[in-house]
Amino acid sequence: MVGGGNVAMDAARTSIRLGCEEVTVVYRRTHTEMPANRDEVEQAEEEGVRFLFLTAPVEVVGKDGKVTALKCIRTELSKPDESGRRRPVTVEGSEFLLNVDIVIPAIGQAVDTGCLDEISDLSWSRRKTITVKGATMESSVEGFFAAGDAVTGPATVVEAIGGGKRAAEAIDRYLSGIPQPELPPVPVRRTRLPVFEISASDKTNLARPDMPLLNRDRRRITFQQVELGFNESAAREEARRCLRCDICVRCGRCVDVCRNEMKIDALQLGYLSANGDQTTDLRITAERCILCGACAANCPTGAMRIEDRGDERILALCGTILNRMKVERCAVCGEFLGPARYHDFIRNNIIRIAQTSGDTPLCTRCARKRAAGKGSEAFPAGKNI
């Protein structure tokens, strides 16, 4: 097997299931650079697939019309190029023969466009793919529709099927004389499910459960589904890890207002950063947050919510409790004044909105009444209350 992508892994594992005694994957870079999914590589290794890294094929050797060996050469990786990837360089004098019966190349593919050369008005992209309208899959030539790898380049079977379905619907409209839509259909929004309430500490510490797999020996002789799926308990635990991207659209407004407007920087949500320059730690919020509500007020989808429950004020992101603190009440009328940390921030940074008598908190209205009862000397002129 020549290649290091998912197709190579599929072909290698299928060969094992078809009864091959020994399957070897030849790849010119190292295990780290393999583009195949990690799970695919690990499961292939478990099933007995052998890997030859830093090895490149040179020539297929045969005798009497049959393959007998694959001539290979050792490689080493150069320094990273402009794209950051290290290019394999052959090692002189390191050629060797690998005895094989069959060679399966899995090193990429391209669409054969030779049959389209005569269509001069057909528009092509810089990637040598056919340019089409996304809503109808119709090309620059009227009545000519395209889909699959010829449009997207090498992609998944699912994407090709989706493009084929859109093209088939558009062709039916074209032949029936029905006007074509200008834009793709808008996906129907699903019913929003309620959120799971979970503490920030639990959310941060929840580990991704391992997927149960079919027995290795059984996998080698059958095409049964390898990943068996989670039981109900594991599925519920996995659901608790969900970040609810159907609610939070990762606009980053909450982080921006907390960090740049309020100057508190209590939200460490690295997954909102396109640069990936910050980690995510939901527990940081409880250490710094004053529960001012600025993040919730600026959230366009309601993902960030702040509410009072009994004698507590709670900040939650899609059900994850980021912070909760006891709120103070006016000692006279009982009105909510917010948490003590919020009061301290207001007093130190904005204006004095509440007057205290010793350790007794007062709301603005009651503070004014007390001031009126004690006379104007209680509060110096020019002070905001």
Secondary structure by P-SEA (a helix, b strand, c coil): cccccaaaaaaaaaaaaacccbbbbbbccccccccccaaaaaaaaaacccccccccccccccccccccbbbbbbbbbcccccccbbbbbbbccbbbbbbccbbbbccbbbbbccccccccccccccccbbbbccccccccccccccccccccccccaaaaaaaaaaaaaaaaaaaacccccccccccccccccbbbbbcaaaaaaccccccccccaaaaacccccccccccaaaaaaaaaaccccccccccaaaaaaacccccccccccccccccccbbbbccccccccccccccccccccccbbbbbcccbbbbbccccccbbbbbbcccccccccccaaaaaaaaacccccccccccccccaaaaaaaaaaaccccccccccc
